[in-house]
């Protein structure tokens, strides 16, 4: 009986697929460096597979830096509210770092992660080049 239960548990774990441990990334620029934790969803895992990555980002509405990814990410459930430090995906390729709280129009954003450092380094006008890489 124990062997049967153990075998069923192993099969069940194999069917659900491996869970991704929350991936930590480093976002660096000439203005400084922060770390972030990617969300464990299809879009977050796809972003992690693209890294390392350099993105030219521009300021938008004095609330965010936004730039284009080299390819699209999966579009999954969206939400309209964001907070300081949210990493988001506006469309399939528009990567966003929010440095203020706010709300976006419908259809909303895909949440990719959350900055764990001081995101205020991006709270300044102008463009910036950022590098995203897996943090060790």
C-alpha positions as CSV (number, residue, x, y, z in Angstrom):
1,X,0.0,0.0,0.0
2,X,2.8,2.4,0.9
3,X,4.6,1.7,-2.4
4,X,1.4,2.4,-4.3
5,X,0.8,5.8,-2.5
6,X,4.5,6.7,-3.0
7,X,4.3,5.8,-6.7
8,X,1.1,7.9,-7.2
9,X,2.7,10.8,-5.4
10,X,5.8,10.6,-7.7
11,X,3.6,10.4,-10.9
12,X,1.4,13.3,-9.7
13,X,4.5,15.5,-9.1
14,X,5.8,14.6,-12.6
15,X,2.5,15.6,-14.2
16,X,2.4,19.0,-12.7
17,X,5.8,19.9,-13.9
18,X,8.6,21.5,-12.0
19,X,7.9,24.7,-10.1
20,X,10.2,27.6,-10.7
21,X,11.8,28.9,-7.6
22,X,11.3,32.6,-7.6
23,X,14.1,34.0,-9.8
24,X,16.0,37.0,-8.6
25,X,17.3,39.4,-11.2
26,X,19.6,42.4,-11.1
27,X,18.6,45.6,-13.0
28,X,21.6,47.9,-13.5
29,X,22.1,51.2,-15.2
30,X,24.4,54.3,-15.0
31,X,22.0,55.6,-12.3
32,X,22.5,52.6,-10.0
33,X,21.4,49.0,-9.5
34,X,18.4,47.3,-7.9
35,X,17.3,43.7,-7.5
36,X,13.9,42.2,-8.3
37,X,12.0,39.0,-7.9
38,X,10.3,37.7,-11.0
39,X,6.7,36.4,-10.7
40,X,6.4,32.6,-11.1
41,X,4.2,32.7,-14.2
42,X,4.6,31.9,-17.9
43,X,5.6,35.5,-18.7
44,X,8.1,35.7,-15.9
45,X,9.7,32.4,-16.8
46,X,10.0,33.5,-20.5
47,X,11.7,36.8,-19.4
48,X,14.2,34.9,-17.3
49,X,15.1,32.7,-20.3
50,X,15.9,35.9,-22.3
51,X,18.5,37.1,-19.8
52,X,21.0,38.7,-19.9
53,X,19.4,41.5,-21.8
54,X,20.1,45.3,-22.4
55,X,17.1,47.6,-23.0
56,X,16.9,51.2,-23.9
57,X,14.2,52.7,-21.7
58,X,12.4,56.1,-21.9
59,X,10.3,57.9,-19.3
60,X,6.6,57.7,-19.7
61,X,4.0,59.9,-17.8
62,X,6.6,60.5,-15.0
63,X,5.6,57.2,-13.5
64,X,7.6,54.6,-15.4
65,X,10.5,53.7,-17.6
66,X,9.5,51.6,-20.6
67,X,11.4,49.8,-23.3
68,X,11.1,47.1,-26.0
69,X,12.0,43.5,-25.4
70,X,13.7,41.7,-28.3
71,X,10.7,39.3,-28.6
72,X,7.2,39.0,-27.2
73,X,6.3,37.4,-23.9
74,X,3.2,35.3,-23.3
75,X,0.2,37.5,-22.5
76,X,-1.6,36.1,-19.4
77,X,-4.0,37.5,-16.8
78,X,-3.7,41.3,-16.6
79,X,-4.4,43.8,-13.9
80,X,-4.8,47.6,-13.9
81,X,-3.2,48.6,-10.6
82,X,0.5,48.8,-10.0
83,X,2.7,49.9,-7.2
84,X,6.2,51.3,-6.8
85,X,8.6,48.7,-8.0
86,X,6.3,46.7,-10.1
87,X,7.8,45.1,-13.2
88,X,5.2,44.9,-16.0
89,X,4.4,44.0,-19.5
90,X,2.1,46.5,-21.3
91,X,1.9,44.7,-24.6
92,X,3.8,41.6,-25.8
93,X,7.1,43.5,-26.0
94,X,6.8,46.6,-23.8
95,X,8.7,46.1,-20.6
96,X,8.0,48.6,-17.8
97,X,9.5,49.5,-14.5
98,X,7.1,51.5,-12.4
99,X,8.6,54.0,-9.9
100,X,5.2,55.4,-8.7
101,X,1.9,53.9,-7.7
102,X,-0.9,54.1,-10.2
103,X,-3.4,52.6,-12.5
104,X,-3.3,51.8,-16.3
105,X,-6.2,51.8,-18.7
106,X,-7.8,48.5,-19.9
107,X,-6.6,45.9,-20.8
108,X,-4.0,46.4,-18.0
109,X,-0.5,44.9,-17.5
110,X,1.0,41.5,-17.0
111,X,2.9,41.5,-13.7
112,X,6.4,40.2,-14.3
113,X,7.9,40.9,-10.9
114,X,8.7,43.3,-8.1
115,X,11.8,45.4,-7.4
116,X,13.2,44.6,-3.9
117,X,15.6,47.6,-3.9
118,X,15.1,51.3,-4.1
119,X,13.4,51.9,-7.4
120,X,13.6,55.7,-7.0
121,X,16.9,55.6,-9.0
122,X,14.6,55.6,-12.1
123,X,12.5,58.5,-10.8
124,X,14.1,61.2,-13.0
125,X,13.4,62.5,-16.5
126,X,15.1,61.1,-19.6
127,X,16.1,57.9,-21.1
128,X,18.4,55.2,-19.6
129,X,19.9,51.9,-20.7
130,X,19.3,49.1,-18.3
131,X,20.8,45.6,-18.2
132,X,18.8,42.7,-16.8
133,X,20.6,39.6,-15.6
134,X,20.0,36.7,-13.3
135,X,21.3,37.6,-9.8
136,X,23.7,35.0,-8.3
